[in-house]
Amino acid sequence: MSSTSTYQRIRSSAKAQRSFSIGIRLVIAVFLIIFSIFPVLWVVSASLDPSGSLGGQSLIPRNPGFDNYKELMTSGDFPFWRWFGNSIKIASITSVLSLAITTVAAYAFSRFRFRGRQTMLKAIFLIQVFPTLLALVATFLMIKQTGDIIPFIDLGTHTALILVYLGGAMGVNIWLMKGFLDTIPRDIDESAMVEGASHWQIFIKLILPLLRPILIVVAILNYIGTYGEFVLARVMLLGDRPQYTLMLGLQVFTSALFNQRWGVFAAGALIGALPIMIIYLILQDQIVGGLTTGAVKG
Amino acid sequence: MASRTSPETLKSQKSPAKSVLPKVLEFALLIAVNIFSAWFITRLVALGYYPLVAVIAVLTLLVDVVMIRKQAYPLRWMLVGLVLMGLFTIYPIIFTIWVAFTNYGEGHMITKQQAIEQFLDRNYLPETGKAYSWTAFKTSEGEYALWLIDDADVGYLAKPGEPLVQAVPGDAGIGELDSKSIPETIEGYERLNPFLATADKTLPDIQFGEEGKTIQVRSPSEAAELIPLYIYDAEKDALVDQQTGVVYTNLRGTFTSSAGQELKPGFVESIQLTNFWEFFVSPAMRGPLVRLVAWNFGFAFFSLVLNFGLGLAIAILFNDKVFPFKKLIRSLLIIPYTVPALITILIWRGMMGELGIITRTMQDWFNWSPPWFTDPWWAKIAILLVNLWLSYPYFMLISSGALQSIPDDIYEAAVVDGANPWQKFRSITFPLLLVAVGPLLIASFTFNFNNFNLIYLFNGGGPPMAGTSTPAGHTDILISYVYNLAFSGGTGIDYGFAAAITIVIFFIVGAITLFQFRFTRMWEEVSENV
């Protein structure tokens, strides 16, 4: 009893300082926000600055206008919409297929007990931390050779790039997915099993609906990851300009004309970043949940 | 637990035909896969792509075993994933490991057999060998013949694959000789005028005469009996130069004479642990590599401390149930995290560059700005700063998630015991938080340890170190150094050494990962106890 009253006394005396503390923290928040969004604001300003070059730009542009956007849309050496479309197409297909592969595999790891299961799980995790940069040489050769026989899986094709992305699908999210599946009680499966349902039926009818929240998170994280990837895309698509993804296009573009075409780059970067920013800001709670699943359960 | 189908529905869907049709389809699919593989492998063999043949064969076998054997039922669920992983992750990794034990790289790209074939194809004109002047004849079917005249003005007829014959008019349809002792006509053939013959692209490739004693056109005026320059001595694994008698022995994938002269091209050969040896002990490598490794660890460590520190500080600062504009503040603070990293890294590169806003503003205010891209230390600071901006939101998010999972009553008890805020943080918040986010911190360390994108996009590892044998920069980490070695072009592409470094990186990162497993409960099966 006495402890409760002591606690309340401390609470009420602290109340006086509270508004002051909030004020201080709001000021700090403003500074942090400036630090966070300054580069973004600066890019917005650059994209509206008609001078278009890195050196000529000032934070508040003189005569702001949409010249850079116009150039972006019409310029021949920068097929922006095409690249943008490529990126969205590749990221969508990859994230859906990779989700399917991961979910089904994670179900097997979570529900079946078979020899070598733990070893496989650990191996998948270890394989995933292998630096694949140099392995790109092998991937490149393999796709090139396959392309000699099957033309639609060749360098410069999106099919090949998507397949290569899918090759890494299991490694990335299987643990997250399995962890989530493990939290679904097995009684559910077992009672259905007693009723004569097959594993596949249990998976489709019972488990999948329960998985929906994590499925969305994994799909989105995967989408974001694929959308932002450029090293593999560079190796697979470099020779074929119209096939570029947007990130690859932006990277190649900047390595040639960084300073002079700064405004155009800014406009392209901004539009390119927009889909992901929107996804994040709308679904931030779910994504944060997914990111911290491992942590909070720890 | 939203939509749970009742067991009754499941039961009613179970029809008697269930077990037959899927089996048949499964089997048909399996056969189709095998037919496709067989076809693909035949084509690959025809083109000589043997490693890929092996990969496809192994994976097809895997598919067959998994689909046929009952015990492998669980693996059927992950078969597609496994096959794709085998093709695009495991095979490239095996390739990397193999390369690490070879000298694969510039000048060592082809197999030994291919190299020897190239050498054996090289011919030379022996000083004692005969040289001829030549005239070309051609049939309407495109077969060639040569009329050769030696120093003694004796004429010969040479046809591909047939022995050289001394010939006079009248033999084998040979017509009268002109003033230069060349037959006007040969039956069935048309004489080519010298211009036409010189312009003919196939002619210099044709070997006339019988094998081993062939005669080839070497110049517009001369044809000669060429003999192979090299003979391969398999026992000594050496090439012997027939012209000079010099013996070139195989030294680490290059045929080298005792005087140190090398024959190009070299070839891929196993050199055992030489690449690793070079990494750890070679003095030539040690200079830049030690600095590189130190910075690699320093970069990953300081990134973690700074990013986690700022993220945690913000999370604690705003860890209030009710705080004005809480949601808005969080949304604005995670903005750096929502922009694709490639874009933000390039933006920072622009802002900190010579013409960028940060540099120009500091020039205006202080008449000085940090040399972000030219000074080794400022470049490191710039990298850490950009990485801080990129990743503190992530740590803010996971920290605030973890903070909320710490039960309030622990704090209440601490307050009763008279703990001050710092004590509360040090003895309650921080330890509990570390337990919760520890695995993510380690994952983040390993991620930054190999954060290729940041280094590559921001400054490409620059500024360059002076006096290194391979391109290396002051902010290069191991993985970006690997990139320089393998892909940057220019001087000395060395896949073998790059692969060896890749494997060293893997051991470091793998060890950290295994360490993480030991001290977290990640491996435990949650479902067993639910």
Interface residues (C-beta under 8 A of the other chain):
Chain A: S3 T6 Y7 I10 I22 R25 L26 I28 A29 L32 I33 F35 S36 I37 P39 V40 W42 V43 A46 S53 L54 G55 Q57 L59 I101 T102 V104 A105 Y107 A108 F109 S110 F112 F114 R117 Q118 K122 I124 F125 L126 I127 V129 F130 P131 T132 L133 L134 A135 L136 V137 A138 T139 M142 Q145 T146 D148 I149 I150 L163 V164 L166 G167 G168 A169 M170 G171 W175 G179 L181 D182 T183 I184 P185 R186 I188 S191 A192 V194 E195 G196 A197 S198 Q201 I202 K205 L206 P209 L210 R212 I224 Y227 G228 F230 V231 M247 L250 Q251 T254 F258 N259 W262 F265 A266 A269 G272 A273 I276 M277 I279 Y280 L281 Q284 V288 G289 L291 T292 G294 A295 V296 G298
Chain B: M1 A2 S3 R4 T5 P7 E8 T9 L10 K11 Q13 K14 F40 R43 L44 L47 Y49 L52 V55 Q71 Y73 P74 L75 W77 M78 V80 G81 L82 L84 M85 L87 F88 T89 I90 Y91 P92 I93 F95 T96 V99 I314 L317 F318 F323 P324 F325 I329 R330 S331 L332 L333 I334 I335 P336 Y337 T338 V339 P340 A341 L342 I343 T344 L346 I347 W348 R349 G350 M351 G353 L355 G356 I357 R360 W389 P393 Y394 L397 I398 G401 A402 S405 E412 V415 V416 V435 A436 V437 G438 P439 L440 T446 N450 F452 N453 L457 I479 V482 Y483 A486 Y495 A498 A499 T502 I505 F506 V509 G510 T513 L514 F517 T520 R521 M522 W523 E525 V526 S527 V530
